[in-house]
Amino acid sequence: MPELPEVEVVRAGLESHVVGRTIEVADVRGDRVARRHEGGAAALARALTGRRLCSAERRGKFLWLPLDDGHALMTHLGMSGQMLVLPAEEPPVRHEHARLDFEDEGPTLRFADQRTFGGWSVDPLVPDPHGGDHPGGVPATATHIAPDPFETCFDAGAVAARLRTRRGPVKRAILDQGLVSGVGNIYADEALWRTGVHGERPGHSLTGPRARALLTHLQAVMGEALEQGGTSFDALYVNVNGASGYFDRRLAVYGQQGRPCPACGSTVLRSPFDGRSSHWCPTCQTRPRSAPRGVAR
């Protein structure tokens, strides 16, 4: 699933290509893409037609386009959703489920989703309970999402303090979008390695400085990934122009099982974690006794 850097790359592309434009025709094909919108595809198309896209906003992995009527087009990318800016004359791309044509007859906006876990909805904007500076507020369906490390309202000290109250694994805590948003499996593993903390270590066992260091490394690694256009392991994640990111070439532990740790040379291991995998160095990240030993394959 795209994480903060990948979603930010898409957001920036939308800001450049569609913000300020008015939708002439909204073509929504099938109710699955509109399953989060009350009334389905037809109601979603009506809610978008004639509306102007005022800005492109993001909080963590959540992306939305405020409209000129106090609502926003909420985009759920899911596992494979793509927001693509393409010439109007270009035929539908594979797995295309929605299309916006604009009054200026410029490039169209398409939504493609191979696995169909993503979708669109139009949600009312409400005041941000976290005090963020998003124009018009945040979608009502996203008020439970915590600020991400790149927002001005992100309080690292408060988040570190809450992190240290968690009795479960620290990795589970930083994946909790109600604590800090935008973090997924890739950048959690990378930040934990940089901090020298095993993901199965209980959050409450961290010192204050170590908890704050983890948040600092999360911001740093996601910032570096953003500079590289995000992380792409296959053709499912692309920016609005269809280009892939390149941060996968700089990953230290995620997906690197069986290879040497860049810091110490020990073999990077992989172990199961909450239905997914964790990647870690057995030398740099001391394993709690209760944690899986990990494998190199």
Buried (B, 14 or more C-beta within 10 A) or exposed (E): BBBBBBBBBBBBBBBEBBBEBEBEBBBBBEBBBBBBBEEBBEBBBEBBBBBBBBBBBBBBBBBBBBBEBEBBBBBBBBBBBBBBBBEEEEEEBEBBBBBBBBEEEEBBBBBBBBEBBBBBBBBEBBEBEBEBEBEBBBBEBBEEBBBBBBBEBBBBEEBBEBBBEBEEBBBBBBBBBEBBBBBBBBBBBBBBBBBBBBBBBBBBBBEEEBBBBBBBBBBBBBBBBBEBBBBBEEEBBBBBEEEBBBBBEBBBBBBBBEEEBBBEEEBBBBBEBEEEBBBBBBEBBEBEEEBBEBEEE
